[in-house]
Amino acid sequence: MQILVTNDDGILAPGLTALAQAMVKLGEVTVLAPEKNWSISGHVKTLHKPLRLQKVSLTNDLLAYASDGSPSDCVALALLGALETKFDLVISGVNPNANIGHDVTYSGTVTAAMEACIARLPAVAFSLNSPENFQGELNYETAALVARRIVSKVIDHGLPEGVLLNVNIPYGSLDQVKGYKVTRQGLRIYRDALDKRYDPRGKPYYWIGGKPPIGVAAEGTDYGVLSEGYVSITPLQLDLTAFTALKEIEKWDLTD
């Protein structure tokens, strides 16, 4: 089993190392991750400039490479043959913050898994629901153990073609995790605000800020389950067709 591990926080992120080490017991692990932080980058693929790889030393002699591309670039490079390895599975994370609801369209962690899905490989994205404004070093031990358990099940059972798993893990010790629940994508509420400022020459510039996003704790959703202390496992697909709207829009007379 050849496993590719990537992330969107950069090659030196502790969550990446913890995840890669957890995967070692499940197969041959190769790490290919961005050389810098690409958080909230979305599904970016670089076509306008060359991409480079450099070998990096991580703990436990993990085979690791850094790229100047995005998380999706890292997956594409690996799967297109840059590492001369045929991969069976792509794992992304562990992101230090939850990726729930609409976050999945912004998240480099999740969209890296989407890139694998496009290549028809099974993929799982892992995120940790760390406390807001947490100070100090995050503990990824529980996330790593949860990831190993879930990935082992993916290896045993496989995933339907075109489906990836978006997994969000409560922060805390393993005995504090209440269990595992398969969920649907919930509703994320963003509270963005525009902060207009002026530079020393009087020209305006803008910060997109505001309060942190919140979620609707509806039963059976990623946010609802996570807020109750369960691991949320959400199957996602790339087909974004709004099937409920098809028949309504078909009624439009577009020949006028």
Backbone hydrogen bonds, N-H to C=O, Kabsch-Sander energy under -0.5 kcal/mol:
donor,donor_aa,acceptor,acceptor_aa,energy
3,I,1,M,-0.6
3,I,28,E,-3.3
4,L,89,L,-2.7
5,V,30,T,-2.7
6,T,91,I,-2.4
11,I,34,P,-2.2
13,A,10,G,-1.8
16,L,13,A,-0.8
17,T,13,A,-1.5
18,A,14,P,-2.4
19,L,15,G,-1.9
20,A,16,L,-2.7
21,Q,17,T,-2.5
22,A,18,A,-1.6
23,M,19,L,-1.6
24,V,20,A,-1.0
25,K,22,A,-0.5
26,L,23,M,-2.2
27,G,23,M,-0.9
28,E,1,M,-2.5
29,V,27,G,-0.5
30,T,3,I,-2.5
31,V,63,L,-3.0
32,L,5,V,-2.2
33,A,65,Y,-2.1
35,E,67,S,-2.7
38,W,8,D,-3.9
41,S,38,W,-1.0
42,G,106,Y,-2.6
44,V,42,G,-1.4
47,L,45,K,-0.6
54,Q,66,A,-2.1
56,V,64,A,-2.5
58,L,56,V,-0.7
58,L,62,L,-0.7
61,D,58,L,-0.8
62,L,59,T,-1.4
63,L,29,V,-0.6
64,A,56,V,-0.6
64,A,62,L,-0.7
65,Y,31,V,-2.3
66,A,54,Q,-2.7
67,S,33,A,-1.9
68,D,52,R,-1.2
74,C,70,S,-2.2
75,V,71,P,-1.8
76,A,72,S,-2.6
77,L,73,D,-3.2
78,A,74,C,-2.0
79,L,75,V,-2.7
80,L,76,A,-2.2
81,G,77,L,-0.5
81,G,78,A,-0.8
82,A,77,L,-2.6
84,E,81,G,-1.0
87,F,85,T,-0.8
88,D,2,Q,-2.8
89,L,2,Q,-1.3
90,V,122,P,-2.0
91,I,4,L,-3.0
92,S,124,V,-2.7
93,G,6,T,-2.2
95,N,126,F,-2.4
103,D,100,I,-2.3
104,V,101,G,-1.5
105,T,102,H,-1.7
106,Y,102,H,-0.6
106,Y,103,D,-1.2
107,S,103,D,-2.6
111,T,107,S,-2.4
112,A,108,G,-1.6
113,A,109,T,-1.0
114,M,110,V,-1.8
115,E,111,T,-1.8
116,A,112,A,-1.3
117,C,113,A,-1.9
118,I,114,M,-2.3
119,A,115,E,-1.2
120,R,117,C,-1.7
121,L,116,A,-2.3
124,V,90,V,-1.8
125,A,165,L,-2.9
126,F,92,S,-3.0
127,S,167,V,-2.1
128,L,95,N,-2.9
129,N,169,I,-3.2
130,S,96,P,-0.9
130,S,128,L,-2.0
134,F,131,P,-1.4
140,Y,138,L,-0.6
144,A,140,Y,-2.5
145,L,141,E,-2.0
146,V,142,T,-2.7
147,A,143,A,-2.6
148,R,144,A,-2.3
149,R,145,L,-1.9
150,I,146,V,-2.5
151,V,147,A,-2.9
152,S,148,R,-2.0
153,K,149,R,-1.3
154,V,150,I,-2.0
155,I,151,V,-2.5
156,D,152,S,-1.9
157,H,153,K,-2.9
158,G,154,V,-2.8
163,V,160,P,-1.8
164,L,236,L,-2.3
165,L,123,A,-2.0
166,N,234,T,-2.7
167,V,125,A,-3.3
167,V,165,L,-0.6
168,N,232,S,-2.3
169,I,127,S,-2.6
171,Y,129,N,-0.8
176,Q,173,S,-1.5
177,V,173,S,-0.6
177,V,174,L,-1.1
178,K,229,G,-2.3
181,K,231,V,-2.6
183,T,233,I,-2.3
184,R,220,G,-2.4
188,R,186,G,-0.6
189,I,214,I,-3.2
190,Y,188,R,-0.6
191,R,211,K,-0.6
193,A,209,G,-2.0
195,D,193,A,-0.5
195,D,207,W,-3.1
196,K,194,L,-0.7
197,R,205,Y,-3.0
199,D,203,K,-2.7
202,G,199,D,-2.6
205,Y,197,R,-2.5
207,W,195,D,-2.4
209,G,193,A,-3.2
209,G,207,W,-0.8
211,K,191,R,-1.0
214,I,189,I,-2.4
216,V,187,L,-2.0
217,A,215,G,-0.6
218,A,216,V,-2.3
221,T,218,A,-1.7
222,D,184,R,-1.8
225,V,221,T,-2.7
226,L,222,D,-2.2
227,S,223,Y,-2.3
228,E,224,G,-0.7
228,E,225,V,-0.6
229,G,226,L,-1.5
230,Y,225,V,-2.1
231,V,179,G,-2.9
232,S,168,N,-2.5
233,I,181,K,-2.4
233,I,231,V,-0.5
234,T,166,N,-2.5
234,T,232,S,-0.5
236,L,164,L,-3.1
238,L,162,G,-0.8
240,L,238,L,-0.9
243,F,241,T,-1.5
245,A,242,A,-1.7
246,L,242,A,-0.6
246,L,243,F,-0.8
247,K,243,F,-0.6
249,I,245,A,-2.4
250,E,246,L,-2.1
251,K,247,K,-0.7
251,K,248,E,-0.8
252,W,249,I,-1.4
254,L,252,W,-1.0
256,D,253,D,-0.5
